[in-house]
Amino acid sequence: MTNYLDNLLPSLEGIETITEANQVAKLSQDYHTFSPVLVPKLEGKVGDIVVRPANEEEVIKVAAICAAQRVPITVRGAGTGNYGQCVPLHGGVILDTTKLQEILWIKPGVARVEAGLKLAALDKKARESGWEMRMAPSTYRIATIGGFIAGGSGGIGSIQYGLLGDRGNLLALRVVTLEEKPRVIELRGDDVQKVNHAWGINGIITEVEIPLGPAYPWAEVIVTFDDFITAAKFGQSLASADGMIKKLVTIFASPIPQYFQPLHSYIPAETHPAFLILAEPSLELLPGLVQKYGGHITYQKSAQEAGKGLNLAEFTWNHTTLHARNVDTSITYLQSMFPADQSLQLVADLYHYFGDEVMIHLEFIRVNGAVVPAALQLVRYSTEERLNEIIRYHEAKGVFIANPHTYIIEDGGRKVIDPEQLKFKEMVDPYGLMNPGKSKVLEFSRG
């Protein structure tokens, strides 16, 4: 391996590189540690060198060198993903994009930025002209836009705008190919799906163009309920109220709130809270709905106050799992989508069937025009066999599970890789150097 690095390093002169073992190991990781199944499988998987290009020109240079020398390359943003997707299975170069953070332009309703820009930085800048990001993961303070496009699917804001893969939520992508003479390809319109959510196997994203939403003054509210199913039905009702502008409708079954230490005083023991982010003009309609479902508003922050101190968004989506694991590392999670059903009967059935072994955490989102409860259930982990039983039981009942306990793309949420993505992959990565080992079909074709 030393020989290979000896050949590689001189050709990377002028580009920031990291070879110190601890740093390289750190930058070879993500949050796959949320999964007790992935931890042993990815143990000891590290890159050989980290390369941190400062602009697209340097990205092209790295791509050319890796292609010429047939060196595997794993692209990473901030490493906030949970599936081991930026863990290199075959060593090689870790390409860290975090220096690519220029905001190229912001126009009414649209922004063009470099892939390494942090989501929070884009949001802050966009708000200066009355716009904001449509959706973001709970890791928005540190996550990069390129990482979100490559590995994310939605988040805070998805109740209003749907998922990242929905038509219109991504306008354009610029990618560098992995060839001896790399090309720069601009994808627009439906062609963006060739790279959207492709886990860093389909070219190096250098620029992204995304639509923005109008920026609202967002208030934060906690409502508590004595009964979980009532809380869930309140969530469904609020999420379906199209005239009320929302960014977040999250419902937690007790005892999940015990893991939210800073919020204990707002959530009485054994109650089931809803965490809400609503546009201030919609707040006036909230008390009537809360009363209808017998809830109690225990916490409310105006938009002006919401930017200070605690931020409710950082207790939702996969930050919920993070808070729980900070208290109890034996807890893991699932990622689910329930079928659209106003009665939430399936949610109720699974809540009663599993009890505290699977603690239900619902995130209401908009899918194909319908409001559905997605879920990031917390699971008290015992064995891999039992975890698989829980997954199979959900699937048999009609719940879609995007399995977060595998790094194989087809075994997770995707099931099958889009043929268009495979075709594009052949063109932009002819030697199979990008994030190798993460796809069954690609390993088969290489083998």
RODO-2510 file (C-alpha; in nm, 4 decimals, decimal comma):
residues 447
     n   res          X          Y          Z
     1     m     0,0000     0,0000     0,0000
     2     t     0,2889     0,2339     0,0748
     3     n     0,4083     0,1980    -0,2840
     4     y     0,0682     0,2969    -0,4134
     5     l     0,0654     0,6075    -0,1907
     6     d     0,4211     0,6895    -0,2958
     7     n     0,2983     0,7002    -0,6549
     8     l    -0,0188     0,8888    -0,5706
     9     l     0,1038     1,1668    -0,3410
    10     p     0,3341     1,3509    -0,5839
    11     s     0,0557     1,3776    -0,8417
    12     l    -0,1733     1,5364    -0,5796
    13     e     0,0684     1,8190    -0,5082
    14     g    -0,1095     2,1469    -0,4376
    15     i    -0,4282     1,9758    -0,3141
    16     e    -0,4844     1,9292     0,0608
    17     t    -0,4192     1,5692     0,1648
    18     i    -0,4350     1,3898     0,5013
    19     t    -0,2383     1,0735     0,5667
    20     e    -0,2237     1,0742     0,9490
    21     a    -0,3839     0,7391     1,0446
    22     n    -0,6239     0,8613     1,3163
    23     q    -0,7546     1,1458     1,1011
    24     v    -0,7998     0,9176     0,8009
    25     a    -0,9845     0,6646     1,0192
    26     k    -1,2104     0,9378     1,1571
    27     l    -1,2942     1,0620     0,8076
    28     s    -1,3720     0,7040     0,6973
    29     q    -1,6723     0,6855     0,9327
    30     d    -2,0339     0,7971     0,9491
    31     y    -2,3157     0,7296     1,1955
    32     h    -2,3591     0,3633     1,1000
    33     t    -2,2871     0,3062     1,4701
    34     f    -2,6646     0,3562     1,5188
    35     s    -2,6878    -0,0023     1,3878
    36     p    -2,5488    -0,2901     1,5982
    37     v    -2,5649    -0,5009     1,2804
    38     l    -2,3430    -0,2693     1,0749
    39     v    -2,0780    -0,2040     1,3420
    40     p    -1,9041    -0,5454     1,3188
    41     k    -1,9460    -0,5578     0,9399
    42     l    -1,7705    -0,2236     0,8865
    43     e    -1,5113    -0,2536     1,1615
    44     g    -1,1621    -0,1607     1,0437
    45     k    -1,2812    -0,0343     0,7047
    46     v    -1,0769     0,2789     0,6383
    47     g    -0,9400     0,4733     0,3459
    48     d    -0,5682     0,5108     0,2767
    49     i    -0,5671     0,8863     0,2273
    50     v    -0,8073     1,1795     0,2517
    51     v    -0,8037     1,4363    -0,0276
    52     r    -0,9796     1,7702     0,0240
    53     p    -1,0157     1,9602    -0,3055
    54     a    -1,0881     2,3338    -0,2828
    55     n    -1,2653     2,3720    -0,6178
    56     e    -1,3986     2,1781    -0,9149
    57     e    -1,0642     2,2001    -1,0946
    58     e    -0,9000     2,0093    -0,8094
    59     v    -1,1870     1,7549    -0,8086
    60     i    -1,1213     1,6900    -1,1791
    61     k    -0,7513     1,6415    -1,1072
    62     v    -0,8238     1,3882    -0,8289
    63     a    -1,0740     1,2033    -1,0500
    64     a    -0,8204     1,1781    -1,3351
    65     i    -0,5473     1,0441    -1,1036
    66     c    -0,7781     0,7852    -0,9412
    67     a    -0,9079     0,6694    -1,2801
    68     a    -0,5576     0,6411    -1,4282
    69     q    -0,4259     0,4449    -1,1291
    70     r    -0,7525     0,2500    -1,0730
    71     v    -0,7798     0,3712    -0,7133
    72     p    -1,1223     0,3397    -0,5424
    73     i    -1,2751     0,6689    -0,4364
    74     t    -1,5349     0,7338    -0,1670
    75     v    -1,6944     1,0787    -0,1634
    76     r    -1,8042     1,2271     0,1690
    77     g    -1,9660     1,5445     0,2953
    78     a    -1,9998     1,5791     0,6717
    79     g    -2,0472     1,2035     0,7282
    80     t    -2,3860     1,2458     0,8982
    81     g    -2,5450     0,9496     0,7151
    82     n    -2,6372     0,6313     0,9009
    83     y    -2,5792     0,3432     0,6614
    84     g    -2,2041     0,3189     0,6191
    85     q    -2,2358     0,4759     0,2747
    86     c    -1,9227     0,6857     0,3154
    87     v    -1,7262     0,4029     0,4781
    88     p    -1,4780     0,2744     0,2178
    89     l    -1,4942    -0,1045     0,1835
    90     h    -1,1810    -0,1249    -0,0329
    91     g    -0,9551     0,1491     0,1030
    92     g    -0,8373     0,4047    -0,1500
    93     v    -0,9084     0,7766    -0,1543
    94     i    -1,1629     0,9507     0,0668
    95     l    -1,2677     1,2613    -0,1253
    96     d    -1,3832     1,5163     0,1335
    97     t    -1,5995     1,7844    -0,0305
    98     t    -1,6308     2,0217     0,2665
    99     k    -1,4114     2,2923     0,1088
   100     l    -1,6540     2,3266    -0,1842
   101     q    -1,8827     2,5676    -0,0020
   102     e    -1,9477     2,8608    -0,2308
   103     i    -2,2991     2,9998    -0,2744
   104     l    -2,2922     3,0671    -0,6481
   105     w    -2,6209     3,2574    -0,6579
   106     i    -2,9627     3,2887    -0,4998
   107     k    -3,2590     3,4089    -0,7065
   108     p    -3,6293     3,4210    -0,6131
   109     g    -3,7234     3,0599    -0,5415
   110     v    -3,3954     2,8950    -0,6434
   111     a    -3,0320     2,8615    -0,5333
   112     r    -2,7139     2,7330    -0,6970
   113     v    -2,4403     2,6198    -0,4585
   114     e    -2,1309     2,4010    -0,4337
   115     a    -2,1775     2,0503    -0,2973
   116     g    -1,9847     2,0941     0,0285
   117     l    -2,1961     2,3847     0,1550
   118     k    -2,3647     2,3269     0,4904
   119     l    -2,7441     2,3323     0,4756
   120     a    -2,7703     2,5799     0,7647
   121     a    -2,5380     2,8236     0,5839
   122     l    -2,7541     2,8092     0,2707
   123     d    -3,0718     2,8550     0,4744
   124     k    -2,9316     3,1562     0,6576
   125     k    -2,8243     3,3250     0,3342
   126     a    -3,1530     3,2483     0,1552
   127     r    -3,3582     3,3960     0,4400
   128     e    -3,1919     3,7328     0,3834
   129     s    -3,3988     3,7602     0,0645
   130     g    -3,7170     3,6005     0,2022
   131     w    -3,6547     3,2396     0,0971
   132     e    -3,5446     2,9198     0,2724
   133     m    -3,4610     2,5557     0,2073
   134     r    -3,7707     2,3469     0,1452
   135     m    -3,6515     2,0535     0,3540
   136     a    -3,3524     1,9445     0,5563
   137     p    -3,2455     1,6557     0,7799
   138     s    -3,2175     1,7091     1,1557
   139     t    -2,8387     1,7289     1,1027
   140     y    -2,8821     2,0506     0,8950
   141     r    -2,6290     2,2465     1,1045
   142     i    -2,3402     2,0311     0,9844
   143     a    -2,4735     1,8252     0,6898
   144     t    -2,3694     1,9265     0,3362
   145     i    -2,6056     1,9736     0,0434
   146     g    -2,4174     1,7170    -0,1715
   147     g    -2,4384     1,4561     0,1037
   148     f    -2,8082     1,5265     0,1496
   149     i    -2,8746     1,4790    -0,2233
   150     a    -2,6623     1,1617    -0,2441
   151     g    -2,7886     0,9898     0,0695
   152     g    -3,0867     1,1747     0,2146
   153     s    -3,4551     1,1489     0,1354
   154     g    -3,6411     1,4286     0,3138
   155     g    -3,6865     1,5633     0,6633
   156     i    -3,8015     1,8801     0,8338
   157     g    -4,0225     2,0444     0,5703
   158     s    -4,1348     1,7191     0,4035
   159     i    -4,4825     1,7683     0,5513
   160     q    -4,5173     2,0622     0,3123
   161     y    -4,2971     1,9668     0,0147
   162     g    -4,2756     1,5874     0,0034
   163     l    -3,9500     1,3984    -0,0465
   164     l    -3,6228     1,4932    -0,2101
   165     g    -3,6833     1,2453    -0,4920
   166     d    -4,0176     1,4034    -0,5845
   167     r    -4,0305     1,5865    -0,9162
   168     g    -3,9373     1,9507    -0,8629
   169     n    -3,7378     1,9219    -0,5390
   170     l    -3,4031     1,9095    -0,7200
   171     l    -3,3491     2,1229    -1,0309
   172     a    -2,9939     2,0538    -1,1488
   173     l    -2,6709     1,8727    -1,0614
   174     r    -2,3174     1,9078    -1,1897
   175     v    -2,1001     1,5960    -1,1692
   176     v    -1,7426     1,5040    -1,2505
   177     t    -1,6867     1,1611    -1,4089
   178     l    -1,4292     0,9029    -1,2994
   179     e    -1,2346     0,8699    -1,6255
   180     e    -0,8702     0,9328    -1,7255
   181     k    -1,0034     1,2470    -1,8895
   182     p    -1,2905     1,3408    -1,6602
   183     r    -1,5910     1,5182    -1,8051
   184     v    -1,8137     1,7654    -1,6262
   185     i    -2,1807     1,6828    -1,6856
   186     e    -2,4748     1,9083    -1,6090
   187     l    -2,8005     1,7224    -1,5408
   188     r    -3,1281     1,9153    -1,5446
   189     g    -3,4975     1,8322    -1,5134
   190     d    -3,5811     1,4625    -1,4819
   191     d    -3,2183     1,3715    -1,5622
   192     v    -3,1211     1,4693    -1,2049
   193     q    -3,2690     1,1347    -1,0925
   194     k    -2,9649     0,9610    -1,2447
   195     v    -2,7652     1,0893    -0,9466
   196     n    -3,0315     1,1809    -0,6877
   197     h    -3,0056     0,9401    -0,3907
   198     a    -2,7426     0,7274    -0,5676
   199     w    -2,5185     0,6916    -0,2596
   200     g    -2,2095     0,8451    -0,4177
   201     i    -2,1655     0,5832    -0,6906
   202     n    -2,2618     0,7967    -0,9933
   203     g    -2,0051     1,0713    -1,0359
   204     i    -1,8735     1,3359    -0,7982
   205     i    -2,1371     1,6026    -0,7326
   206     t    -1,9733     1,9471    -0,7405
   207     e    -2,2729     2,1795    -0,7759
   208     v    -2,6416     2,1606    -0,6910
   209     e    -2,9367     2,3766    -0,7925
   210     i    -3,2407     2,3499    -0,5660
   211     p    -3,5751     2,5236    -0,5384
   212     l    -3,6403     2,7329    -0,2297
   213     g    -3,9641     2,7916    -0,0401
   214     p    -4,0955     3,1203     0,0987
   215     a    -3,9440     3,1859     0,4425
   216     y    -4,2007     3,1996     0,7222
   217     p    -4,1620     3,3058     1,0845
   218     w    -4,1627     2,9583     1,2429
   219     a    -4,3012     2,9028     1,5925
   220     e    -4,2274     2,5898     1,7996
   221     v    -4,4893     2,4100     2,0082
   222     i    -4,5136     2,0988     2,2274
   223     v    -4,8598     1,9484     2,2839
   224     t    -4,9033     1,6523     2,5210
   225     f    -5,1726     1,3824     2,5211
   226     d    -5,2669     1,1117     2,7707
   227     d    -5,3157     0,8553     2,4953
   228     f    -5,0749     0,7751     2,2097
   229     i    -5,3342     0,6962     1,9411
   230     t    -5,5139     1,0235     2,0160
   231     a    -5,1802     1,2051     1,9775
   232     a    -5,1237     1,0286     1,6430
   233     k    -5,4733     1,1210     1,5209
   234     f    -5,4149     1,4817     1,6214
   235     g    -5,0925     1,4680     1,4158
   236     q    -5,2789     1,3270     1,1154
   237     s    -5,5466     1,5954     1,1452
   238     l    -5,2988     1,8836     1,1728
   239     a    -5,0788     1,7410     0,8960
   240     s    -5,3846     1,7182     0,6681
   241     a    -5,4948     2,0783     0,7341
   242     d    -5,3695     2,2238     0,4063
   243     g    -5,4421     2,5825     0,5060
   244     m    -5,2073     2,5637     0,8053
   245     i    -4,8440     2,6100     0,7067
   246     k    -4,6211     2,3537     0,8774
   247     k    -4,2600     2,2470     0,8807
   248     l    -4,2783     1,9634     1,1316
   249     v    -4,5441     1,7354     1,2828
   250     t    -4,3769     1,4729     1,5037
   251     i    -4,5485     1,2351     1,7475
   252     f    -4,3675     1,0346     2,0162
   253     a    -4,5015     0,7404     2,2123
   254     s    -4,4046     0,7357     2,5765
   255     p    -4,1425     0,6500     2,7034
   256     i    -3,9397     0,8160     2,4216
   257     p    -3,9513     1,1637     2,5858
   258     q    -3,7491     1,0300     2,8798
   259     y    -3,4469     1,0596     2,6481
   260     f    -3,5018     1,4352     2,5984
   261     q    -3,3410     1,5571     2,9204
   262     p    -3,3647     1,9342     2,8459
   263     l    -3,7399     1,9057     2,7735
   264     h    -3,8508     1,6972     3,0732
   265     s    -4,0275     1,9878     3,2442
   266     y    -4,2606     2,0295     2,9427
   267     i    -4,3578     1,6631     2,9051
   268     p    -4,5282     1,5057     3,2086
   269     a    -4,4416     1,1388     3,2727
   270     e    -4,6310     0,8862     3,0635
   271     t    -4,7721     1,1469     2,8243
   272     h    -4,7280     1,1314     2,4477
   273     p    -4,6098     1,4597     2,2946
   274     a    -4,6448     1,6210     1,9544
   275     f    -4,3532     1,8436     1,8498
   276     l    -4,4667     2,1053     1,6009
   277     i    -4,3072     2,3773     1,3910
   278     l    -4,5791     2,6018     1,2489
   279     a    -4,5856     2,9330     1,0665
   280     e    -4,6887     3,2015     1,3155
   281     p    -5,0011     3,3048     1,1187
   282     s    -5,1287     2,9434     1,1561
   283     l    -5,0852     2,9392     1,5346
   284     e    -5,4230     3,0994     1,5974
   285     l    -5,5928     2,7863     1,4607
   286     l    -5,3982     2,5467     1,6813
   287     p    -5,5730     2,5723     2,0237
   288     g    -5,9107     2,4707     1,8772
   289     l    -5,7601     2,1562     1,7219
   290     v    -5,5658     2,0741     2,0391
   291     q    -5,8850     2,1054     2,2420
   292     k    -6,0729     1,8777     2,0005
   293     y    -5,8234     1,5981     2,0741
   294     g    -5,7934     1,6687     2,4482
   295     g    -5,4292     1,7798     2,4329
   296     h    -5,2392     2,0390     2,6361
   297     i    -4,9985     2,2979     2,4976
   298     t    -4,7024     2,2871     2,7376
   299     y    -4,4368     2,4767     2,5393
   300     q    -4,4578     2,7537     2,2840
   301     k    -4,1841     2,9707     2,1375
   302     s    -4,2381     3,2563     1,8956
   303     a    -4,0310     3,2649     1,5775
   304     q    -3,8109     3,5304     1,7364
   305     e    -3,7404     3,3117     2,0414
   306     a    -3,7182     2,9848     1,8449
   307     g    -3,3784     3,0752     1,7027
   308     k    -3,2271     3,0924     2,0518
   309     g    -3,1320     2,8053     2,2818
   310     l    -3,3129     2,4750     2,2308
   311     n    -3,4341     2,3887     1,8842
   312     l    -3,7208     2,1367     1,8697
   313     a    -3,6133     2,0176     1,5245
   314     e    -3,2993     1,8712     1,6817
   315     f    -3,5073     1,6245     1,8847
   316     t    -3,6872     1,4900     1,5765
   317     w    -3,6158     1,2703     1,2751
   318     n    -3,2937     1,0778     1,3423
   319     h    -3,1851     1,3135     1,6183
   320     t    -3,4437     1,1253     1,8253
   321     t    -3,2335     0,8116     1,7848
   322     l    -2,9186     1,0074     1,8734
   323     h    -3,0704     1,1368     2,1999
   324     a    -3,1952     0,7892     2,2925
   325     r    -2,8582     0,6284     2,2217
   326     n    -2,6798     0,8921     2,4290
   327     v    -2,8733     0,7479     2,7251
   328     d    -2,8894     0,3802     2,6221
   329     t    -2,6538     0,2481     2,3532
   330     s    -2,8525    -0,0767     2,3185
   331     i    -3,1278     0,1165     2,1381
   332     t    -3,1396     0,1082     1,7606
   333     y    -3,4048     0,2115     1,5081
   334     l    -3,6110     0,1394     1,1978
   335     q    -3,7178     0,3599     0,9079
   336     s    -4,0721     0,2995     0,7957
   337     m    -4,3556     0,4360     0,5909
   338     f    -4,7127     0,3470     0,6768
   339     p    -4,9792     0,3337     0,4077
   340     a    -5,2120     0,6350     0,3889
   341     d    -5,5004     0,5680     0,6300
   342     q    -5,6845     0,8409     0,8166
   343     s    -5,7845     0,5957     1,0933
   344     l    -5,4186     0,5031     1,1676
   345     q    -5,5399     0,1521     1,2515
   346     l    -5,2095    -0,0114     1,1543
   347     v    -5,0148     0,2340     1,3710
   348     a    -5,2442     0,1417     1,6624
   349     d    -5,2094    -0,2332     1,5981
   350     l    -4,8287    -0,2229     1,5936
   351     y    -4,8164     0,0073     1,8971
   352     h    -5,0173    -0,2469     2,0998
   353     y    -4,8439    -0,5539     1,9511
   354     f    -4,4825    -0,4564     2,0271
   355     g    -4,5266    -0,2404     2,3380
   356     d    -4,2003    -0,0874     2,4594
   357     e    -3,9822    -0,3167     2,2451
   358     v    -4,0618    -0,0942     1,9442
   359     m    -4,1301     0,2620     2,0586
   360     i    -4,3228     0,4492     1,7912
   361     h    -4,1917     0,7816     1,6614
   362     l    -4,3998     0,9234     1,3762
   363     e    -4,2972     1,1928     1,1280
   364     f    -4,5861     1,3070     0,9106
   365     i    -4,4856     1,3718     0,5506
   366     r    -4,6542     1,4359     0,2173
   367     v    -4,6234     1,1546    -0,0379
   368     n    -4,7863     1,1758    -0,3823
   369     g    -5,0276     1,4373    -0,2515
   370     a    -5,1362     1,2363     0,0553
   371     v    -5,0299     1,2877     0,4158
   372     v    -4,8791     0,9684     0,5612
   373     p    -4,7038     0,8796     0,8847
   374     a    -4,3435     0,7903     0,8243
   375     a    -4,1766     0,6413     1,1298
   376     l    -3,8340     0,6180     1,2888
   377     q    -3,9225     0,3649     1,5560
   378     l    -3,6798     0,3099     1,8427
   379     v    -3,6055    -0,0599     1,8947
   380     r    -3,4707    -0,2228     2,2103
   381     y    -3,2108    -0,4414     2,0420
   382     s    -3,1560    -0,8005     2,1535
   383     t    -3,0330    -0,9987     1,8515
   384     e    -3,0040    -0,9567     1,4765
   385     e    -3,2527    -1,2425     1,4348
   386     r    -3,5118    -1,0649     1,6475
   387     l    -3,4524    -0,7363     1,4620
   388     n    -3,5162    -0,9153     1,1307
   389     e    -3,8340    -1,0705     1,2749
   390     i    -3,9585    -0,7223     1,3707
   391     i    -3,8822    -0,5940     1,0198
   392     r    -4,0593    -0,8920     0,8559
   393     y    -4,3642    -0,8487     1,0800
   394     h    -4,3966    -0,4818     0,9772
   395     e    -4,3564    -0,5677     0,6090
   396     a    -4,6152    -0,8475     0,6284
   397     k    -4,8633    -0,5927     0,7662
   398     g    -4,8010    -0,3548     0,4747
   399     v    -4,5457    -0,1168     0,6286
   400     f    -4,2604    -0,0229     0,3929
   401     i    -3,9238    -0,0562     0,5697
   402     a    -3,6112     0,1169     0,4393
   403     n    -3,3739    -0,1095     0,6302
   404     p    -3,1028     0,0990     0,8000
   405     h    -2,9089    -0,2121     0,9030
   406     t    -2,7423    -0,2815     0,5672
   407     y    -2,4916    -0,0915     0,3540
   408     i    -2,6099    -0,2714     0,0383
   409     i    -2,8228    -0,0264    -0,1608
   410     e    -3,0738    -0,2866    -0,2817
   411     d    -3,1285    -0,4267     0,0694
   412     g    -3,2059    -0,0853     0,2176
   413     g    -3,4799     0,1433     0,0930
   414     r    -3,4150     0,1043    -0,2773
   415     k    -3,4834    -0,2702    -0,3355
   416     v    -3,3829    -0,2282    -0,7028
   417     i    -3,1396     0,0216    -0,8505
   418     d    -3,3037     0,2325    -1,1203
   419     p    -3,1904     0,1056    -1,4651
   420     e    -3,1310     0,4684    -1,5683
   421     q    -2,8914     0,5086    -1,2758
   422     l    -2,7085     0,1904    -1,3775
   423     k    -2,6753     0,3104    -1,7351
   424     f    -2,5415     0,6445    -1,6153
   425     k    -2,3024     0,4628    -1,3795
   426     e    -2,1465     0,2707    -1,6703
   427     m    -2,0819     0,5969    -1,8485
   428     v    -1,9424     0,8059    -1,5617
   429     d    -1,7540     0,5332    -1,3699
   430     p    -1,6371     0,2787    -1,6292
   431     y    -1,3865     0,1127    -1,3915
   432     g    -1,6299     0,0772    -1,0980
   433     l    -1,4123     0,2883    -0,8687
   434     m    -1,6839     0,4901    -0,6932
   435     n    -1,7783     0,3567    -0,3494
   436     p    -1,7309    -0,0079    -0,4595
   437     g    -1,8970    -0,2924    -0,2696
   438     k    -2,2226    -0,1132    -0,1900
   439     s    -2,4420    -0,2697    -0,4594
   440     k    -2,5249    -0,6336    -0,5374
   441     v    -2,5891    -0,5755    -0,9070
   442     l    -2,2674    -0,3781    -0,9533
   443     e    -2,0565    -0,6360    -0,7678
   444     f    -2,2134    -0,9088    -0,9809
   445     s    -2,1349    -0,7250    -1,3047
   446     r    -1,7780    -0,6589    -1,1871
   447     g    -1,7345    -1,0180    -1,0765
***
